[in-house]
């Protein structure tokens, strides 16, 4: 077997190990146990040694960073990045709201823990800050699309549209409505209606 083949096999094993560790972190987050867990517990859950965890991740922040990678691969988030620039601004607005709800719902077990411990865990706080910044960037793109196509309501500036979109698509808004007993379908419909009332002119 060639040196290249050995290298590829080694890289594949390394990636598989990294995925197991990342999945262990996701499980601990979903169980509400990550904040109090140790590296040893993460390693045990992943079926690897403590040293192996440190080979892949230097700190708790690095462990949570890996969760960001799994978010980036979420189908709803991947579609959202394309949808905000849709040529039809009204479709872009409604679809973006729907995709945000789908993303929050699909990642709720993990995000509930991360958002709940931001004051206690530096790693969680760092992830939430970056996640909010990323969403702000996408909502800024959508606001620009709405402004460029003259799809904003009279009196609503591009900056104001961005601010409103941040509220309508936030995890906190999703959680408030979920806590009130609304289904994902109802949350989506309610927020799409609010987006049409507050942001977009004409058809929504």
Protein Blocks (a to p, Z undefined) as FASTA:
>chain_A
ZZklmmmmmmmmmmmmmmmmmmmmmmmmmnopmmmpcfklmmmmnopafklmmmmpmbfk
lmmmmmmmmmmmpmklmmmmmmmmgfblmlmmmmmmmmmmmmmmmmmmmmmmmmmmmmmm
mklmmmmmmmmmmmmmmmmmmmmmmmmnopacehiafklmmmmmmmmmpmklmmmmmmno
pafklmmmmmmmmmmmmmmgcjZZ
